[in-house]
Amino acid sequence: MNRRKFLNYVGCGCGSLLLSSCSSVPITERKQLKIIPEKNINAKAAAIYEQVKKREKLSDDKKSLSQIKEIGRKMEDSISLYFERVNLLDPTTNFNWEYILIDNDKVRNAWCMPGGKIAVYTGMLKITKNIDGLAAIMGHEIAHAVAKHSVERASRGVLVNTGTQLLDIFSGGKLSQVNRATGMNTVGLLSQLGLMNPFSRKQESEADYLGLIFSSLSGYDIRETINIWERMKKANKGKEPAEFMSTHPSSINRIKNIKNWMNGVIIDYPPIT
């Protein structure tokens, strides 16, 4: 098979794969690619979560953990009720929700794995300060899982790697030559800066927006979200990488976007009962 026929074959195959694997993010309706089964991602996430619970020191702060679980339950219910009321498929139907508080004051972080496996670090509680602040952070993290960002990112990674390999083949190995000449993965770096990082920033902004919605639907004051990111910016002491090198939007852009979305979310997504 000559090169042109092979390219046509691959192109047609990839095209049909992309068409059959396209879906939309709930609420934002952004088109996304999902070529890896969600159940596979969720199973791996659940296994990793069990490892985290064994390796990390879990906090004995029962009050804070209780607050985390209460916020989580409210969001679980409000998200499901919202999608039921707008007659759309609930993206959390296959979630097995779980919450832990990790005892580490040096880590200002929280995350939600695919399938609803959530962890908050005690260091983040110094930033959230109150229930509304904690809800803002959890809403953002839960939004990543609801929007299936991990599935999308894994699928995109497969596509980028395949595309890079094909380019190397049809460039006569010139991409590999560049890597050997520079002593570094130049192609991978360019891919990261030009494709994956901007894509990750888009996901982060989408999680910011959806997080506001989930917090509002659950009855929390989303105006506290701005204060959260102001405190985070202060805690980081201005030490942020240039946005084009980061997977996250800059604090300035993040706060600006949240302010622009705030009133619309309050009006369009009031507390659901």
Secondary structure, 3 states (H helix, E strand, C coil): CCHHHHHHHHHHHHHHHHHHHEEECCCCCCEEECCCCHHHHHHHHHHHHHHHHHHCCECCCHHHHHHHHHHHHHHHHHHHHHHHHCCCCCCCCCCCCEEEEECCCCCCCEEEECCCEEEEEHHHHHHHCCHHHHHHHHHHHHHHHHCCHHHHHHHHHHHHHHHHHHHHHHCCCHHHHHHHHHCCCHHHHHHHHHHHHHHHHHHHHHHHHHHHHHHHHCCCCCCHHHHHHHHHHHHCCCCCCCHHHCCCCCHHHHHHHHHHHHHHHHHHCCCCC
